[in-house]
Amino acid sequence: MNTTKLRDIAHARTGDKGDVSNISIVAFHIDDYARLAELLTVERVTAHFAELLDLNGPPVRRYELPRVGALNFVLPGILRGGVTRSLALDAHGKALGAALLDLALEWRAAPPDATLRSTS
């Protein structure tokens, strides 16, 4: 097994409503969804964002969408009041998806999209 970044096997989209952010992680290849769902747990996402979350508040929730190869994480309170109340530079939380894509995962010998990359 190798360690690879989540960004090598999936892409992310983010959304917000009030002080709640949601991050959808979509596998580049549907065949990788089961392994992705196994590795990308609520506990792992919570630990990754521990410094930003109110750990005494509502928990992170995960919704599985296997037919589209996606996981949707809902992170309550992470936006600290939302766009109209927060002084944060990223009040919509758009950078949270990129931050999650930086997560290192134990993966097989090569990321699934490695064959699409130039070796030169």
Protein Blocks (a to p, Z undefined) as FASTA:
>chain_A
ZZddfklmcccddddehjbccdddddfblklmmmmmmmmcfklmmmmmmmmpcfkbccdd
ddddfknopacdddehklnnpjmlpccfblnommmmmmmmmpccdddfbdfklmmpcfZZ
